[in-house]
Amino acid sequence: MLASLVFFLNACSKDDNETVETLETPVANAPKDVNDHGFKAKWNYVSYSKSYLLDVSTDENFTSILPNYNAKTVTDLNEVVVGLTGGTQYYYRVRAKNETQISDYSNVISVVTTGSSGIPEDPTFLKVKVNKLANPFFVGMAIKASQLINGSPYDVILKNEFSSISAEYEMKMDQISTASGVYNWTVADKIVAYGNANNINVHGHALVWHNAVPQWLKDFSGTNAEFAAEVKKYITDVVTHYAGKVKSWDVVNEAVDDSGAMRNTIFLQRMGPNYVKDCFQWARNAAIAAGDASLLLFYNDYATSTNTAKQDKVFSLLDDLKAAKVVDGVGFQMHNTYLSPTKAQIEADLNKAVAKGLKIHVSELDIQVNQFNDISTFTNERRLAQKAKYKEMVQLYNALPAANKYALTIWGMRDNESWIPFSTELNHPGNDWPLLYDSNFAVKSSHTGFLEGLD
Ligand code: 9MR
């Protein structure tokens, strides 16, 4: 009787305690006083707590918690975290604690220390590491003919690090075609010869693009059939001129608009919806007639990972081209940002191409870090976020089946030469740092991210 009374009283008091003292999950706040060696971690008060347990880690999943900050007991609502490395990414979270309970983990706060880590970037050459893979691929760079001077920093970097080149603009129709049947080969020939002489793959970019139509063709006053004949002649002559020297061509670039319809270009207007297939067929015929049965033909476009209407249309176009046996691969431009597309979006896009048995060219990769114009200098946060995004892209690309790999091409060498801040179409409001080399040709953390993506 007495025993059951004691039990009853105990049970009541325990219940009361639980009702009163259930610990809520704390909310961690943005850090203060971030410096080269530490920061002040902050969080909100939790009722009935007596202390807090602070974790600081170098990874978001808290698999590498710093020994001094592994559930460190703190009785205040903040803690000055010390002894860290400069220019480095950290994460923190807290739990509330009283005599009997520990709460769930708070949200995770990301913080990057100021200054420099002092750890030099990995100096390994990109293509050297890629060529050691079981299934290597071309590492490409967009170039301009003026850069290809023997001994220039561009030349040295290209020969050391890259196994493929794409002309950033000098092999487009508005550059090569000066009048009907009249060609200016000088600059394009220089680019192709450079690649051929240095054992660097040459990817042809691009035969047909609405943004590179020469004035004479825009003004062409002949019939639609005569217009189509001009396009056929151009494609045939260029593919023939570079047969055996250019290994692959973007035959048509950006034929789908952002609503998922065929883009309303002069080519669509003059040649009708089958023009893409016709262009591919003409390119294929020209290559075979010139004795080049192995020329690879690509369809190239942008923003398919984030725009499903566009993605669907591009892949249905590719289905048509495949049915006609005129296409080998797809170029995903990948003018990305440090936030977008997500890993899952990129992976899904690439996997669609794998499922269709297409070769994949990540054809114009760059990763913006200032698309909202919210920074005026290249911060450590963005530097590390960009590094992670380059690493992610390379990991995804490298994980593709060998048969689907072709090349991963970066759209420009130095940050200060990137097209991004100058683009009127992109409406990019400020400066940016989207590439692998800074204005002094020094490798950035993004370059190290590329290398880490190969591990
Ligand atoms: O980066 C290229 C820039 O230097 C040229 O002036 C421009 C016009 O020829 O083309 C830029 O490259 C584009 C590429 O050819 C197709 N995808 C979008 C790229 C950025 O506009």
Residues whose N, C-alpha, C, O or C-beta is under 5 A from the ligand:
A	BS01	9MR	E168 Y169 W419
